Every structure is written in structure tokens, then in C-alpha cells.
Amino acid sequence: MRVSIVIPAWNGEKFIANAVKSALAQKFYDPGTGLQELFEVIVRDDGSTDNTLGVLREIKDWRLFIVAGENSGGIGYSFQNAFDLATTTYVVMLGQDDTLDENYVERVLEAFKTSNSNGDDVVMVGCQPRFIDTAGNPYANTGDPRLKIPKARNMKREEWQSLFRIGNIYFGINTYLRSAVIVAGGFDGNAGWLLDWDLYTRLTKNHDIFVIEEEICSLGLHGDSTSYITLDKIPLQHKYVRYIREKNYKPTKRKVALATPFYMSQGFSVHAQSIVATTLMLTQSGIDWELIWLNGDSYVDRAKNTIVANFLESDCTDLIMIDSDEQFHPIAISRLLQHEEEIVAAAYPFKNNWDQFAGNPMTEIKDGVMSYTGFRPLSDGSFLLQAYNVSGGFLRIKRSALEKYADAYPDDCYTDDCAWPDRPGRIYTSFFMCDIVNHQRYGEDAYFGRRMKEIGIKLWIDTNIWITHFGIKGWTGNFHEHLQKLAKQNPVPNDYIKALSDEGLIVTTTVPEAKA
């Protein structure tokens, strides 16, 4: 016996009979004897509270094995417990609300034989599905977002891996080489209802998938199915997506993403020149890179969240966000990448206000003296300054910081198909949002910084980076030199002058008394 058809069941009294009958109706023949092959249908009930077991016991067929189990604690564990009951070479995993065409197994076995004889290493054969409703009729709800998910087609192993990095695809019913699934680690219960996607990513690392590009099975779509993502399911869906991506696609070498949001698709030519020079530097240094440019989104907070989502779907390790109106030397990028801290920004001059820089270093007042409270000396005599908040206009974030943030705020996520129309249904973490605190409005960068600090991730400013900020003209500045200049000046009444001394110590002037 070569084939087991395994059906994990839970509260499926409405559908289970049709699934089992379609499995028992399979007809395929031994290539040696020409006789119809024996096969088994195994249904493991996962502690149903309805009449699923009663419906199953009414089906009388010696090939049907019914196992009444305890609840496994989730669909992923249920699938694995059911899969473990099979001992044959090939295992068909059939959903309780799905059905097989009569020739399904025959076609699958032919596909395994043909594809592997061509030199491929196929360990899973899938097909394309048709969709049915609870009555078994063609699914008529054309507005269901699940119908927008593309159906599987054949592609190379590397293409599968690239696809699964981004998301799942609609297969029909899959048949697996049992030994390959065992070696890959089986179905992971932590992947929840995305357990199939997780398994695909692991199988395609070393093996091939073949798709019968025809509809030879039917998938049930209805409001009770796990694939139907309602608003209350979005945080859990996002959790499973992040778990699969972080588990299976951890970057193995440094790769830098240079990211810029462009309002109205417009940018300054000096910005493009700076990017070109930076990519040449990275290439010459043996550092991989890619560009993440977002055009035309007038909502800067949404644009930044989209950039981060694209970054997390990539194989990059460092995200550097650069506004489109800034000019810089590649050394600025080199400096940011050399720091071990997870979040480091540059401070650049505000437009039309040369003496003010973006970013807010942390200070304290003691005995009438204001001083910086967190700093790390650098070899060139400048400092990293710990900050209350930093600007997102020239900012390097390590992947690890973003993953910690998403784990810490699992409910702070949303869908927005206008953010990146090519990715309908994608879920975004709210890294950048405009916010109201104590009746005062704060921008998206302040929100990002505050939330990062709440989970223990420090923000830092590299003071010794030159940046030109363009508006009606360019304002060029270096925060380190700006602070040194202030340290040599006399105190200005009622101003808090904070500066670095020439000796490289954090110093400040005395805070003047307030006037009556």
C-alpha cells in the first residue's frame, strides 16, 4: 500500500461525510498487476464537540479508520497528530470541508513518477482548486478576498523560495512524500492556520514541488473556515506571518536597504547622486544592498510603515531611511553601519533654521547645570548621544529592533490595500503613526521613538555626520561642530545651551534663573 488519505477533523459534522466519500471513491491501479491498489483513509477527530464522530461512524467501509483524539490545541498540532497516523510512502492531507475528484490520487502518482524520472527531486505534488460553498455548489461570492490569491503554478525551486518569503499561494489538495515531511520537521503548530505555508518554505529549501495545473479537487469556502480572516483575526494572522518569516528566512549576511519615501514621486538630484555614490561604496566594500523607494504616498507615516514592511520581507539586515531632500557623503552611511547600537540617527539642520538640528538628545539638570545623560565617545573625538527621540529622515535601524517592536505590540497592526496595491491583504505593524499625548500632537518619528524606548531599545545620534538639507536652498550642518561652537560661546539668558567641550566631555552652561 502506497497511499494514505488523512483528514484532520474538528466540529466538521456538516462537511466531513462528503470529504470522506470523495476519498473512498479514488480509483488508481498498480502499474505492475493492473489491479486497483489498496489505500486507507484515516480521520483523526480533534476532540469535536458536535456530531462529527457520529457522522463518521455511519460510513461503513473497511478502508476507513476513525481515531477519536483529544483536542490538540490548534490546527497545526491537529494536522501533525493526524499525519503521524500514516505509515505509507505518500500522504494526502485532505481538509474536512474539501473534496477530491475521482482521479486525484491517480494523477498525483503519475506526477511523482514523471517529474522524478526527469531528474527533479519532487516531494510534494499539488494541484489547482475550484471553490465550493457549504452545499457543494460553486462559490458565488466574487467579493471574497481569498479569490484574489493566485493559484499555484509550476516554477523553479528558487522562485518558490522567493515567493514564500513574501506570502502564501493557493494550492489545492497536496500529497507529500512522507519521509521528506518527517525530515523537514513536520507541521509546526506555532504556525497556526498558516502551517502549510511554513511547510512549503522548508520543503523547497532542498526539494522541488510539482503542480498539476488543473482543477482536480474542490476547496470549501465559508465563514467558519480558518482561511477566512475577519478583523478580529488580523493580529493572530500577523503573528503567524512574522513567525514563519523570522523562522525560515533569517538573513545570513549583512545586506543594507537604502529607503526613501518620495512625495509625488519627486526628489532632489543631489539625493540621487548621494545614493549612487553610496551604492558604489557598498559594492566596493563587499556589502550587498538594495533600494526601497516608495513613490506617491502623501501620508508619510503610512509610507514609512510600507517601507518597513518591504524591508522585513527582504533579506536585508539594516534599514537606512533617508529623506529625498538630503545630500550626504557615503561616509555618513559608513558611520551609521559601524555602530553596534540597534537604532542610530544623524542630526541634520532644519530648513530655514540653521541653528536647530533634528533629534532631541537626553539631558538632565543638576545643581543648575544641564548635561547630557547618555553618551559613548567615538574614536574621532565625537560622540554618540542617547536621545529622547530621533528623526526618521536619516536613520539606521537594525532588523532585530523592528522584530522586537512587532513582538512587543502584537495588536498594533492594520491592513490598508492602498498602501501597496500589489500586496492586497498585507498586514502592517504600526511602527510610525501620528499621535496625541496629553492633548499635544506628535509626529510619526516621535511615536516610533517613544514606543521603542518603552520596550528598552535606546535611541542614539551620531553627532559627526555632515548633511545638507534642501528646501528653497540647501542648509549644510554637522551637529558635533555645532555643539563645539556653542561650548565656546557665552551663555544666553533663559536659553539652555548644551555643548561638547574641546576635551570631549559632556558639559553645559549654568541654567540662568528665571526672571520674575
C-alpha positions in Angstrom: 0.0 0.0 0.0 1.5 3.3 -1.1 -1.1 5.9 -0.2 -2.9 7.2 2.9 -5.6 9.9 2.7 -5.5 11.7 6.0 -8.3 14.0 7.2 -7.9 16.1 10.4 -11.4 16.8 11.7 -12.8 19.2 14.3 -16.5 20.1 14.5 -17.0 19.2 10.9 -20.3 17.4 11.0 -21.6 19.5 8.1 -18.8 18.6 5.7 -16.9 15.5 6.8 -19.1 12.9 5.1 -18.5 14.5 1.6 -14.8 14.7 2.3 -14.6 11.0 3.3 -16.8 9.8 0.5 -14.6 11.6 -2.1 -11.5 10.0 -0.6 -13.0 6.5 -0.7 -14.1 7.0 -4.3 -10.5 7.2 -5.6 -9.6 4.8 -8.3 -5.9 4.1 -9.2 -4.2 0.9 -10.3 -1.0 -1.0 -9.5 1.3 -0.4 -12.6 2.7 -4.0 -12.2 -0.5 -6.0 -11.9 -3.1 -3.6 -13.3 -5.3 -4.2 -10.3 -6.8 -1.4 -8.3 -4.5 -0.5 -5.4 -5.3 -0.7 -1.8 -5.2 2.5 0.2 -6.5 3.8 3.5 -8.5 6.8 4.7 -7.6 8.0 8.2 -9.8 10.5 10.0 -8.5 11.8 13.3 -11.1 13.8 15.3 -9.5 16.5 17.4 -12.0 16.5 20.3 -15.1 17.7 18.4 -18.0 18.9 20.4 -20.5 18.4 17.7 -21.7 15.2 16.0 -18.6 14.7 13.8 -17.8 11.3 15.2 -21.4 10.2 14.8 -21.4 11.1 11.2 -18.2 9.3 10.6 -19.4 6.1 12.3 -22.3 5.9 9.9 -19.9 5.4 7.0 -19.2 1.7 6.7 -16.0 0.9 4.7 -13.2 -1.3 5.8 -10.7 1.2 4.4 -11.8 3.9 6.8 -10.0 4.3 10.1 -11.5 6.6 12.7 -9.4 7.9 15.6 -11.1 9.8 18.4 -8.4 12.0 19.8 -8.2 14.8 22.4 -8.0 18.4 21.3 -4.5 19.2 20.2 -4.7 22.9 21.0 -4.6 24.3 17.4 -4.9 23.4 13.8 -1.2 22.9 13.3 -0.9 20.4 16.1 -4.1 18.7 14.8 -2.6 18.2 11.4 0.6 16.8 12.8 -1.2 14.3 15.1 -3.2 13.2 12.1 -0.2 12.9 9.8 1.6 10.8 12.4 -1.0 8.1 12.0 0.1 7.4 8.4 2.8 4.8 7.6 2.7 4.8 3.8 5.1 6.3 1.3 2.6 9.1 0.2 0.2 11.0 2.4 -2.7 13.1 1.0 -3.7 15.8 3.5 -7.4 16.5 2.9 -9.3 19.2 4.7 -12.6 18.2 6.3 -14.6 20.6 4.1 -12.7 19.8 0.9 -13.2 17.0 -1.7 -11.2 15.1 -4.2 -12.0 14.3 -7.8 -12.2 10.6 -8.5 -8.9 10.6 -10.4 -7.0 12.8 -8.0 -4.6 10.1 -6.5 -4.1 8.6 -9.9 -2.9 11.9 -11.3 -0.7 12.6 -8.3 1.1 9.3 -8.5 1.7 9.9 -12.2 3.1 13.3 -11.5 5.5 11.9 -8.8 6.8 9.3 -11.3 7.1 11.5 -14.3 8.7 14.5 -12.6 11.3 12.5 -10.6 12.2 10.5 -13.7 13.2 13.8 -15.3 15.8 14.4 -12.6 13.8 16.6 -10.2 13.5 15.9 -6.5 9.8 16.3 -6.1 8.5 15.7 -2.5 5.1 17.4 -2.9 2.5 17.3 -5.6 -0.3 19.9 -5.5 -3.0 21.0 -7.9 -5.2 23.9 -8.6 -8.6 24.1 -6.8 -12.1 25.0 -7.6 -14.1 26.6 -4.8 -17.4 25.4 -3.4 -19.8 26.6 -0.7 -21.2 24.7 2.2 -23.8 23.0 -0.1 -21.1 21.9 -2.5 -22.1 24.3 -5.2 -19.7 26.7 -7.0 -18.7 29.5 -4.6 -20.6 32.6 -5.7 -19.2 35.4 -3.5 -16.9 37.1 -6.0 -16.0 39.8 -3.4 -14.3 37.3 -1.1 -10.6 38.4 -0.9 -9.5 34.8 -0.9 -10.4 34.6 -4.5 -7.7 37.2 -5.3 -4.9 34.9 -4.1 -3.2 33.5 -7.1 -3.4 29.8 -7.8 -0.2 27.7 -7.8 1.7 27.1 -11.0 5.0 25.3 -11.7 8.2 27.2 -11.1 11.8 26.6 -10.1 12.9 25.9 -6.6 14.5 29.4 -6.2 11.3 31.0 -7.4 9.3 29.1 -4.8 11.6 30.4 -2.1 11.3 34.0 -3.3 7.5 33.6 -3.4 7.2 32.1 0.0 9.4 34.8 1.5 6.5 37.2 0.7 3.5 35.1 1.3 1.4 32.0 0.6 -0.3 30.9 -2.6 -3.4 28.9 -3.3 -2.7 25.2 -3.7 -5.5 22.7 -4.0 -5.0 19.4 -2.0 -1.4 18.4 -1.5 0.2 15.0 -1.4 3.5 14.6 0.3 6.4 12.2 0.3 6.0 11.2 3.9 9.7 10.8 4.7 10.5 14.3 3.4 7.9 15.8 5.7 9.4 14.0 8.6 12.9 15.1 7.8 11.7 18.7 7.4 10.2 18.7 10.9 6.5 18.1 10.1 3.7 20.6 10.6 4.6 23.3 13.1 1.8 24.1 15.5 3.2 27.5 16.2 2.5 28.5 12.6 -1.3 28.2 13.3 -3.6 28.1 10.3 -0.6 29.1 8.1 1.0 25.7 8.8 1.0 24.7 5.1 2.9 27.9 4.1 5.5 27.1 6.7 6.0 23.6 5.5 6.3 24.7 1.9 9.2 27.1 2.8 11.1 24.2 4.5 10.5 21.6 1.8 11.6 23.9 -1.0 14.9 24.7 0.6 16.2 21.3 -0.5 13.5 19.8 -2.7 11.0 20.5 -5.5 7.3 21.0 -5.8 5.2 19.9 -8.8 1.8 21.4 -9.5 -0.9 19.7 -11.6 -2.1 22.9 -13.3 -5.7 21.6 -13.4 -8.7 21.7 -11.0 -8.9 18.2 -9.7 -10.2 19.0 -6.2 -12.6 21.4 -4.5 -11.9 23.6 -1.6 -14.7 24.7 0.7 -15.0 28.4 1.4 -17.3 29.6 4.1 -17.3 31.9 7.1 -16.3 29.2 9.6 -13.2 28.1 7.7 -9.8 29.1 9.1 -8.8 30.7 5.9 -11.5 33.4 6.3 -9.6 36.3 8.0 -12.0 38.6 9.9 -10.9 41.8 11.5 -10.5 40.2 14.9 -8.2 37.6 13.4 -5.7 40.1 11.9 -3.3 40.3 14.9 -3.1 36.5 15.1 -2.7 36.3 11.3 0.2 38.8 11.5 1.8 36.8 14.4 1.8 33.7 12.3 3.2 35.5 9.2 6.0 37.0 11.3 6.8 33.7 13.0 7.1 31.9 9.6 9.3 34.6 8.1 11.6 35.0 11.0 12.0 31.3 11.4 12.6 30.4 7.8 14.2 33.5 6.3 16.8 34.8 8.8 19.4 36.8 6.9 22.8 35.1 6.9 25.0 38.0 5.9 24.8 41.8 6.1 22.7 43.5 3.5 21.7 47.1 3.5 18.4 48.6 2.4 18.5 52.3 1.4 15.0 53.5 1.6 13.3 56.8 0.7 9.7 57.9 0.5 9.1 60.2 -2.4 6.1 62.5 -2.1 4.6 63.0 -5.6 7.5 60.8 -6.9 9.7 63.9 -6.7 13.3 64.1 -5.3 16.4 66.2 -5.4 19.1 65.4 -7.9 21.7 65.7 -5.1 19.9 62.9 -3.2 20.1 60.6 -6.2 23.8 61.5 -6.6 24.4 60.6 -2.9 22.6 57.3 -3.3 24.7 56.4 -6.4 27.9 57.2 -4.6 26.8 55.2 -1.6 25.9 52.1 -3.6 29.3 52.2 -5.3 31.0 52.4 -1.8 28.9 49.5 -0.5 29.7 47.4 -3.6 33.4 48.1 -3.3 33.3 47.1 0.3 31.6 43.8 -0.5 28.4 44.7 1.2 25.2 43.7 -0.5 22.4 46.4 -0.9 19.1 47.1 -2.4 16.9 50.2 -2.8 13.4 50.5 -1.3 11.8 53.6 -2.9 8.2 54.4 -2.3 6.6 56.8 -4.7 3.5 59.0 -4.4 2.1 58.3 -0.9 1.1 61.7 0.7 0.8 60.1 4.2 4.4 59.9 5.4 3.6 57.7 8.4 1.9 55.1 6.1 4.8 55.4 3.6 7.3 54.6 6.3 5.3 51.6 7.6 5.2 50.3 4.0 8.9 50.8 3.6 9.5 48.8 6.9 7.1 46.0 5.7 9.1 45.7 2.4 12.3 45.6 4.4 11.1 42.9 6.7 10.1 40.8 3.6 13.6 41.2 2.2 16.8 39.5 3.2 18.3 42.8 4.4 19.8 43.3 7.9 20.0 47.1 8.1 17.4 49.6 7.1 18.6 53.1 6.4 15.8 55.6 5.9 16.8 58.8 4.1 14.6 61.7 3.1 14.5 62.7 -0.5 15.6 66.3 0.2 19.0 65.4 1.7 22.5 65.3 0.3 25.2 63.3 2.1 28.6 61.7 1.6 28.8 57.9 1.6 30.9 58.2 4.8 27.7 59.1 6.6 26.3 55.7 5.7 29.5 54.0 6.7 29.4 55.6 10.1 25.9 54.5 10.8 26.7 50.9 9.8 29.7 50.8 12.1 27.7 51.3 15.3 26.6 48.3 17.3 23.6 50.1 18.7 20.3 49.0 17.1 19.0 52.5 16.3 21.3 55.3 15.3 20.4 58.6 13.5 22.1 61.6 12.2 21.1 65.1 13.3 20.6 67.4 10.3 19.8 71.1 10.2 16.2 72.2 9.9 15.2 74.1 6.8 15.2 77.9 7.3 16.5 77.4 10.8 20.2 76.6 10.6 20.9 76.7 14.3 18.4 73.9 15.1 19.0 70.2 14.4 16.6 67.3 14.1 16.7 65.0 17.1 16.4 65.5 20.9 19.4 64.3 23.0 18.7 63.3 26.6 19.6 65.8 29.2 19.3 66.4 32.9 19.5 69.5 35.2 21.5 69.1 38.4 22.6 72.0 40.6 21.5 74.4 37.9 23.7 72.7 35.3 22.2 70.9 32.3 24.2 68.0 30.9 23.8 65.1 28.5 22.9 61.9 30.4 23.9 59.2 27.9 26.8 59.2 25.5 29.5 57.0 24.1 32.8 58.5 23.0 33.9 57.7 19.4 37.5 57.4 18.1 37.3 60.7 16.2 36.6 62.7 19.3 32.9 63.0 18.7 30.1 61.1 20.5 27.0 59.0 20.2 24.4 60.8 22.2 21.4 59.0 23.7 18.2 60.7 22.6 14.6 61.1 23.7 13.7 60.9 20.0 15.4 60.9 16.6 14.4 62.0 13.2 13.4 59.4 10.6 15.0 61.5 7.9 18.4 59.9 8.3 18.1 56.8 10.4 19.6 53.3 10.6 17.5 50.6 12.2 18.7 47.0 12.7 16.2 44.2 11.8 16.4 43.0 15.4 14.9 46.2 16.7 11.9 46.0 14.4 11.2 42.4 15.2 11.3 43.2 19.0 8.9 46.0 18.4 6.4 43.8 16.5 6.6 41.2 19.2 6.0 43.8 21.9 3.0 45.4 20.3 1.2 42.4 18.6 -2.2 44.2 18.4 -0.8 47.4 16.8 -1.3 46.3 13.2 -3.6 47.1 10.4 -4.5 46.4 6.7 -4.5 49.0 4.0 -4.7 47.9 0.4 -4.0 51.5 -0.8 -0.5 51.4 0.9 1.0 48.9 -1.6 -1.7 47.9 -4.2 0.5 45.0 -5.4 0.1 43.3 -2.0 -3.6 43.2 -1.2 -4.3 41.8 2.2 -0.9 42.5 3.6 -0.8 43.4 7.3 1.4 46.2 8.6 2.8 46.9 12.0 2.2 50.4 13.2 5.8 51.5 13.6 5.2 55.1 12.6 1.9 56.9 13.5 0.9 60.4 14.3 -0.2 60.5 17.9 -1.9 62.7 20.5 -0.4 62.7 24.0 -1.8 65.0 26.7 -3.7 66.9 24.1 -0.5 67.6 22.1 0.1 66.2 18.6 3.3 64.3 17.9 4.6 63.2 14.6 5.4 59.7 13.4 9.1 59.8 14.4 8.3 60.8 17.9 5.8 58.0 18.2 8.3 55.5 16.9 11.0 56.7 19.3 8.7 56.7 22.3 7.5 53.2 21.6 11.0 51.8 21.1 12.1 53.3 24.4 9.1 51.7 26.2 10.5 48.3 25.3 14.0 49.1 26.3 15.6 49.9 22.9 17.7 53.1 23.1 17.9 55.8 20.5 21.2 57.3 19.5 22.5 60.2 17.5 25.9 60.2 15.7 26.9 63.8 16.0 29.7 63.9 13.5 27.8 63.5 10.2 27.6 66.2 7.6 24.2 66.5 5.8 22.8 69.2 3.5 19.0 69.6 3.9 17.3 71.2 0.9 14.4 73.5 0.6 14.5 76.7 -1.4 18.2 76.3 -0.8 20.5 73.9 1.0 21.3 74.1 4.7 24.5 72.2 5.5 25.4 71.2 9.0 27.4 69.0 11.4 25.9 68.6 14.9 29.3 67.9 16.5 30.8 71.1 15.2 27.7 73.0 16.1 27.9 71.8 19.7 31.6 72.7 19.9 30.8 76.2 18.6 28.1 76.6 21.3 30.5 75.4 24.0 32.8 78.4 23.2 30.1 81.0 23.3 28.8 82.9 26.3 25.5 81.7 27.9 22.4 83.3 26.5 19.9 84.2 29.2 17.0 81.9 29.5 18.5 79.5 26.9 19.6 76.0 27.7 23.0 75.8 25.9 24.2 72.2 25.7 27.6 71.5 24.2 30.6 69.2 23.9 33.9 70.7 25.1 37.1 70.5 23.1 38.3 67.9 25.6 35.4 65.6 24.6 33.5 65.7 27.8 29.8 66.3 28.1 29.4 69.8 29.6 26.8 72.5 29.8 26.4 76.1 30.9 24.7 77.1 34.1 21.0 77.4 33.7 20.1 81.0 34.4 17.4 81.9 36.9 14.0 82.7 35.6 13.0 86.3 35.6 10.2 87.3 37.9 
